[in-house]
Amino acid sequence: MNWTALATSFRLAAVTSLVLLVVGVPVAYWLAFSNRRWKFLVEAVVALPLVLPPTVLGFYVLVATGPRSPVGAWYESLVGRGLPFSFEGLVVASTLYSFPFAVQPVAAAFGGVDRRLLEASWLLGVSRLGTFFRVIVPQSMAGLLTGVVLGFAHTLGEFGVVLMVGGNIEGVTRTVSVDIYEDVQVLDYGSANLTAGVLLVFSFLVLSIVYALNRQFRGPWMLAGPGR
């Protein structure tokens, strides 16, 4: 087993999960409570990675972060290196690819909070920010944990997007899924089987945790279903 690739995958999944938590929670809040008529367009954009082929998403991320794009040129002038074929580029691609897996459970949990509790909090003079942390977050803890766990697990098993944006640089962008592919290419089925087995067990444990959380808290969301 390639422990370096495994460590890179876990590091990528951890960083991506943190980014998803910071970026995804405000988006989930807006999806849950906004009454905008065009909200369905935002919901479609959030869910797009669910149906978009990973190679297509990876290609557009590669183009958008390349040296000829405004974002890529700005980043390169800022840090002295480009985003493509770097760990930072993998984080960007992984965040986009795992976005619906993190946002949708959280949005569904937010949407399931009893509106009477929110109104009571506001009537007591608590600000919206205070209501969010004192009422919404405690009532939505299962959805928040589920979003983080699913985002982490989904990032850990990425292949197409990772290969397109990061390539296969040992110790930098070579993840465990790419390592399995390389083992199969050279007919090293023993190593591929060992690594794949580890991921299989990990995925089973993740899903067990997710469904246990749902059963305990009875969160009103569907696995990778459309946001409310």
C-alpha positions in Angstrom: 0.0 0.0 0.0 1.2 3.5 -0.9 1.0 5.3 2.5 2.1 8.6 0.9 -0.9 8.5 -1.4 -3.2 7.6 1.5 -1.8 10.5 3.6 -2.3 12.9 0.6 -5.9 11.7 0.2 -6.7 12.1 3.9 -5.1 15.6 4.0 -7.0 16.6 0.9 -10.3 15.3 2.4 -9.7 17.1 5.7 -8.8 20.5 4.1 -11.7 20.2 1.6 -14.2 19.3 4.5 -13.1 22.4 6.3 -13.6 24.6 3.2 -16.9 23.0 2.6 -18.0 23.8 6.1 -17.0 27.4 5.9 -18.4 28.0 2.4 -21.3 25.5 2.4 -23.1 26.5 5.6 -24.0 30.0 4.4 -25.1 28.6 1.1 -27.2 26.0 2.9 -28.8 28.6 5.1 -29.7 30.7 2.1 -31.2 27.7 0.3 -33.3 26.8 3.4 -34.7 30.2 4.2 -34.6 32.3 1.0 -37.9 33.0 -0.8 -36.3 34.2 -4.0 -38.2 33.1 -7.1 -35.0 32.2 -8.8 -33.7 30.1 -6.0 -34.2 27.0 -8.1 -31.3 28.2 -10.3 -29.0 28.2 -7.4 -30.2 24.8 -6.3 -29.5 23.5 -9.8 -25.9 24.9 -9.7 -25.3 23.4 -6.3 -26.5 20.0 -7.5 -24.7 20.1 -10.9 -21.7 18.1 -9.8 -24.1 15.2 -9.0 -24.8 14.7 -12.7 -21.9 16.3 -14.4 -19.1 13.9 -15.5 -16.0 14.3 -13.3 -13.8 14.8 -16.4 -16.0 17.6 -17.6 -15.9 19.4 -14.3 -12.2 18.7 -14.1 -11.6 20.2 -17.5 -13.4 23.4 -16.7 -11.6 23.8 -13.4 -8.3 23.2 -15.2 -9.2 25.9 -17.8 -10.6 28.3 -15.1 -7.4 28.0 -12.9 -4.9 27.9 -15.8 -2.3 30.7 -16.3 -4.4 32.2 -19.1 -7.4 32.7 -16.9 -7.8 35.8 -14.7 -8.0 33.6 -11.6 -5.1 31.5 -12.5 -2.9 34.5 -13.5 -3.8 36.3 -10.2 -3.0 33.3 -8.1 0.3 32.7 -9.9 1.3 36.4 -9.5 0.4 36.1 -5.8 2.2 32.9 -4.8 4.6 32.4 -7.6 3.1 29.1 -8.9 0.0 28.0 -10.7 -3.0 26.2 -9.3 -3.1 23.3 -11.8 -1.1 20.2 -10.8 -0.8 21.5 -7.2 -2.4 20.5 -3.9 -4.2 23.8 -3.7 -5.7 23.1 -7.2 -6.9 19.8 -5.9 -8.6 21.5 -3.0 -10.4 23.9 -5.4 -11.6 21.0 -7.6 -12.5 18.8 -4.7 -14.6 21.6 -3.0 -16.6 22.1 -6.2 -17.0 18.4 -6.8 -18.1 17.5 -3.2 -20.2 20.7 -2.8 -23.7 19.1 -3.1 -22.8 16.3 -0.8 -22.0 18.8 2.0 -24.6 21.4 1.3 -27.8 19.4 0.6 -28.0 17.6 4.0 -27.3 20.8 5.8 -29.9 22.8 3.8 -32.5 20.0 4.5 -31.6 20.1 8.2 -31.9 23.9 8.3 -35.2 23.7 6.5 -36.6 21.2 9.0 -36.2 23.5 12.0 -39.5 24.4 13.5 -40.3 28.0 12.4 -42.0 28.6 15.7 -38.7 28.3 17.5 -37.1 30.9 15.3 -40.0 33.3 15.7 -39.9 32.8 19.5 -36.2 33.6 19.5 -36.7 36.7 17.5 -39.6 37.9 19.7 -37.2 37.5 22.7 -34.8 40.0 21.0 -32.2 37.5 19.9 -30.5 38.6 16.7 -30.5 36.4 13.6 -26.9 35.5 14.1 -27.6 34.6 17.7 -30.7 32.6 16.7 -28.6 30.7 14.2 -26.1 29.5 16.8 -28.5 29.0 19.6 -31.5 27.5 17.8 -30.7 26.4 14.3 -27.3 24.8 14.8 -28.3 22.7 17.8 -31.5 21.5 16.0 -29.5 20.7 12.8 -26.5 19.0 14.3 -27.2 15.7 12.6 -27.3 17.4 9.2 -24.1 19.4 9.8 -22.2 16.3 10.9 -23.6 14.3 7.9 -22.6 17.0 5.5 -19.0 17.0 6.9 -18.8 13.2 6.8 -20.1 12.9 3.3 -17.9 15.7 2.0 -14.9 14.0 3.6 -15.7 10.5 2.3 -16.6 11.7 -1.2 -13.4 13.7 -1.5 -11.4 10.6 -0.3 -12.7 8.5 -3.2 -12.4 11.1 -6.0 -10.6 10.0 -9.2 -11.6 11.8 -12.4 -11.5 15.4 -11.1 -8.3 14.7 -9.2 -6.5 13.2 -12.2 -7.6 16.0 -14.5 -6.6 18.9 -12.2 -3.8 17.4 -10.2 -2.3 14.8 -12.4 -0.2 12.1 -10.7 2.7 13.7 -8.7 3.9 11.5 -5.9 3.6 13.2 -2.5 1.8 16.2 -4.0 -1.3 15.2 -6.0 -1.2 11.4 -6.2 -4.2 10.3 -4.2 -5.2 6.8 -3.2 -7.7 6.4 -6.0 -5.1 7.4 -8.6 -2.7 5.0 -6.9 -5.2 2.1 -7.3 -5.5 3.0 -11.0 -1.8 2.9 -11.4 -1.5 -0.5 -9.7 -4.0 -1.9 -12.0 -2.2 -0.5 -15.0 1.0 -2.3 -14.1 -1.0 -5.5 -13.1 -0.2 -5.2 -9.4 -3.6 -6.5 -8.4 -2.5 -7.5 -4.9 -1.6 -3.9 -4.0 -4.7 -2.6 -5.7 -6.9 -5.1 -3.9 -5.4 -4.1 -0.5 -5.9 -0.4 -1.0 -9.4 -0.8 -2.5 -10.3 -3.0 0.5 -9.3 -0.3 2.9 -11.5 2.2 1.0 -14.4 -0.2 0.9 -14.3 -0.7 4.7 -13.9 3.0 5.3 -16.9 3.8 3.0 -19.0 1.2 4.8 -18.2 2.8 8.2 -18.9 6.3 6.8 -22.4 5.2 5.6 -23.1 3.4 8.9 -22.3 6.6 10.7 -24.5 8.7 8.4 -27.5 6.4 8.8 -27.0 6.1 12.5 -27.1 9.8 12.8 -30.3 10.0 10.8 -31.9 7.3 12.9 -30.9 9.0 16.1 -31.8 12.6 15.2 -34.4 11.7 12.6 -33.0 14.4 10.2 -35.4 15.3 7.4 -33.0 14.9 4.5 -32.4 12.3 1.8 -28.9 11.1 0.9 -27.6 13.3 -1.9 -31.2 14.4 -2.7 -32.2 17.8 -3.9 -32.0 20.7 -1.5 -35.1 22.2 -0.1 
